[in-house]
Amino acid sequence: MGFREHAAYVRRIVGIVLAVLLIGGVAAAVVAGRDSDGSSGTAATTVRGVVGSEKAEFFADPDTGKALAARGLTVRAETSGSWAMDQLPLEGQDFAFPGSKAPADELGRRSDVVGGPLRPFYSPLVVVAHRNAAEVLAANGLVRLKANGASKFATRGTLLMGPYLKAAGADRTWQQLEGASGQPELSGTLFITSTDPVSSNSGALYLAAASYVADGGRVAADGAAVDRTAGLMRKLVQVQGAQQTSSDAPFRDFISGVGNPLVLVYESQVASLLTHSRRQEIGDLVVLYPDTTVSSDHTLVPLTEAGRRLGELLSTDSRLRELAVRHGFRPQGAAAEFTAATADHTDYIDQRLTGVRQAPVPTAEVLRTMARRARG
């Protein structure tokens, strides 16, 4: 082969190689773009973290994924009880997102936090009841029901924590309450189903509110304070038997008509149900706001810069705040957004939390001790 023929042959080979590389590069770019939001563009940064189970549906919502992808993030979240997060290996995680400040503070002390924690939204604790149970409690001075103008039945009310805790401390049964006879589903010891306070946020906050009321409006600050209410806290927990680590399962059981007639849940779960369900699917639901409760301040602990970016977006991005409201959460500092979203459901939702007192939450150490004592 002569020099010219050889040179031409080499040029053809080089051209083919360059064409293959160019095509491969374009294909790689398209794949990366589709990984982020289903279309061409820049690949999203993957952010990994652990979240309380009450936020699982929010992060699993395809619209949430799209909104995050539009801001350059893809979130990979696994669920855990909020008070169990500090037992998890968090290496390789970008954030932890428990349901309240106390477990977030505990995580902050045990991890390297990038900046301070962020609290994009919150939700008060409520008790859901079946109508017959709520009416019996009202007839016995444990609940105050609010009339519903659109129906002869009340769908919202106030749980009077003082009288309720007095009844629980005395081991009152449903059969001892006026109006419960002839209703076989109202039997046995009167109690509210809650989650495991050792591992779950809602269960721990239930004890925080109950102990505050039982101790005359004092927040537990030490072992002596825990001792003063330990007997009652033990009754509230041990009467339930085995407890779940998430409020999701007891709430689903309640809606399906099985389980205990009184269940402690987050308001966000109720608001989300009302938003996504037809009225006939809600059944005889009555929402009881404890007159003394604790709001669950969902607190994101950023472990990397990517985790912090996520927390900032959840706090400030209008689309993500809209989606959080759609899942029942109240954005911090923006009552109008929640008010507008729940305007059609005020027969169930108390938008202004009228007459509801917020109990201070003990430190993580004290609350964990209280939970362990309650569990026995």
Disulfide bonds with the S-S distance in Angstrom:
none
